[in-house]
Amino acid sequence: MVTYRQGGAEDQVGRRDRPVPMDFAGTALSSQSKTLRIDVEVLNRMMNLVGELVLTRNQILQCSQGTDNVLELARRLSSVTSDLRESVMQVRMQPVGHLFGKFPKMVRDLGETCGRKVRIEFEGQDTGLDKSLIEAVRDPLTHAVRNAVDHGIEPPEVRIKAGKAAEGVVRLRAFQRSGSVVIEVIEVIDDGAGISTERVMATAIERGLVTAEHAASMTQREALQLIFVPGFLTAKQVTSVSGRGVGMDVVRANVQRVGGSVEVESGVGLGTTLRMRVPLTLAIVPALVVGSGGQSFALPQACLSELVYVPGRDAETAIERIGTAELYRLREGLLPLVWLDRLLALKQSESAKKRGLYIAGIEAGGRRFGLVVDDLKTPEEIFVKPLSTALREIGIFSGSTLLGNGSLALILDTAAIGARAGVRPVPEADAMIGESFELPAQASERRIELKDSMVIYETKSHGTAETSHSEQMAMPLSTVERIELVPMSEVEYVDGNAVLQYGGELLPLEDEDGVLLEMEAAQVAMVTVLICLRNEERSAKRVGLVVRRVLDVSAGTPLARKATWSEAELVLVKGRATCVNRKFGLRFGEAVVPLQEVA
Amino acid sequence: MSSLDATGVDPVDTLLMCSLRAGAALFGLETTQIREVLGATKIRLVPLAPEYIDGIMPYRGDVLTTVNLRVLLGLQRCAAASCVIVLDDDINEERFGLVVDGVGGVIVMARSGVEPNPSALDARSLALFDGICRTELGLMVRLNSQRLRPSRLAENGLFGAAARDRSGKQR
């Protein structure tokens, strides 16, 4: 065993009161402390920005009499604020390496206890993660590494027999992946024995977690996910290291609590990969503000899969009832409905009901349901403020936030709402995570039916104003992140190219059909922009596509491709031939779908 | 404090009590526990919250839970403008708002003038009150931020259960 010389006397003291000795002094400190080490550069920049902020405030105070340059001041305030927010976020970002520091020693110690030869490797220690999230994934990650050593890696003699090196490898890999929300992915990969799905199923049946018939109908991947079910345990014997009943369900619960997800991949004899995905930060959450019973609530967009509007006259027929359950037929499936105003005992607004129903499709905590609200308001980036314990105990609100108009809104905990309303979790295989890891060949067919929806929009018109007929185009819904209505005045030009300031970044606008010119000529105040994700190598970039107007979101039937339209891909949408815009990459069944990623 | 010294009162033995009213009774809170007295403030309702909680309000970058003293005393909520006192509970590091009818002046009194709660009080009053003292304005009930904090009120169950029974009728 390696001895530690660098620690010296301090290390000795450390060992006495800590059950798990830490590897480096730095990690030992960072594991508990509430302090941060900050780059002075970042601090200077923040100080500068705060100065700017004060300056702008003074100007606003002075100009409160005249209204001439308020707009300019507001713009400046907005840019200073977003810069400041970015720097503050940067301060909170800590390298993931802090988290990895203690593992080499832990793995060696564990290896010795369990009689395994194990080496640990790291990748991507420098990627940043919010301080609070680092704390949140610490325990699940420790658990996963313990599992990898104890259950994953085989004893040396078994490994040699299997034709592998005597020394097993546990690899920790951290990287960021950007969809519409940047997420951090941490993988624990071992090259051990892998998880036998037969054994998993046998154990699950034995413990009464699934029935034999159900197990028989499961796919390999579904069976593998059983290890996350509470009460699951395959360890043959209880050791000091693992098999103590605190299992993968706790790991998953911990990661889900911070809005992440856990998946497992395994091949018998090849090894296991445990993949945790967590958002980069918790403090600022993109949300949709909804109204119900005269109050505003914030709905985190991470759990929002789609929005459906049912006009008042269709409301009665669109909702089907089975017993007390109310269901809405959404495409091929039935969506259980939860009325927010009834659930919260708010006064029910009849006028809103007459106007129509807004159904927010929610996927959270393995549940899928439609949340019925009276009104959809603005999408906003909200800053989460915690609630006092007395209010947290209600169990339906995860926090509160100040909205742009200065009023307070409660943030809805969608998973808890689903549970409170009695919505049953859907089987794991159908839930939001995971699809990305099926083999592409199998996945492609399913994806076509699931995600073949497209945004249908109107593009260039031919002929004169009276006799014009427009052409309709379709953009795969998976590429479109958002549809925004932008005032023409906000479109700016750089070097003759149209750009738009969008959420703190400069968005290039694509306007092939000259919609902008046309709109300007017609003196239209607002222009519709599809915010699309252009997939490149590894990252995705946002691009705005200017369109005349959005017509519909619906599915299309692919038409046979004619040789004459060499490039164009045609689909039939509600009886009209429509050309599919594939400019931003992504074909069906290919790559990861960002909309899905949000969930 | 220096002015008190001049009047010959021992500062260690004096209490500075901020008087406040809820219903007919007079209450007092030690000024050290009060962070700020706000006027009428817009409070956002929280659905399904215990009855004694008025709602939440923004306060200097935080969101405070407000407790309604009238409801705690078993009185009807007052529709007229009320006053919010921001209280700090240093021991539990909890900050919250207390909604009262109105705030009066600060009363200086001797610490020894506060007598323990009379045993004749009901359980809810015993849990809320922190002694009684005699002032020029009449009997004053001493309150304590530690006893009023929302999480404690939720814990002891005296108010939570009753609140849920009444919630249907009042709201």
Chai-1 contact restraints between the chains, C-beta under 6 A:
chainA,res_idxA,chainB,res_idxB,connection_type,confidence,min_distance_angstrom,max_distance_angstrom,comment,restraint_id
A,L344,B,P47,contact,1.0,0.0,6.0,A-B,restraint_1
A,L344,B,L48,contact,1.0,0.0,6.0,A-B,restraint_2
A,L346,B,P47,contact,1.0,0.0,6.0,A-B,restraint_3
A,K385,B,V63,contact,1.0,0.0,6.0,A-B,restraint_4
A,S388,B,T65,contact,1.0,0.0,6.0,A-B,restraint_5
A,S388,B,P150,contact,1.0,0.0,6.0,A-B,restraint_6
A,T389,B,S151,contact,1.0,0.0,6.0,A-B,restraint_7
A,A390,B,P150,contact,1.0,0.0,6.0,A-B,restraint_8
A,A390,B,S151,contact,1.0,0.0,6.0,A-B,restraint_9
A,A390,B,A154,contact,1.0,0.0,6.0,A-B,restraint_10
A,L391,B,V46,contact,1.0,0.0,6.0,A-B,restraint_11
A,L391,B,A49,contact,1.0,0.0,6.0,A-B,restraint_12
A,L391,B,T65,contact,1.0,0.0,6.0,A-B,restraint_13
A,I394,B,L48,contact,1.0,0.0,6.0,A-B,restraint_14
A,S400,B,I56,contact,1.0,0.0,6.0,A-B,restraint_15
A,S400,B,V63,contact,1.0,0.0,6.0,A-B,restraint_16
A,L402,B,P58,contact,1.0,0.0,6.0,A-B,restraint_17
A,L408,B,R44,contact,1.0,0.0,6.0,A-B,restraint_18
A,L408,B,I56,contact,1.0,0.0,6.0,A-B,restraint_19
A,L408,B,P58,contact,1.0,0.0,6.0,A-B,restraint_20
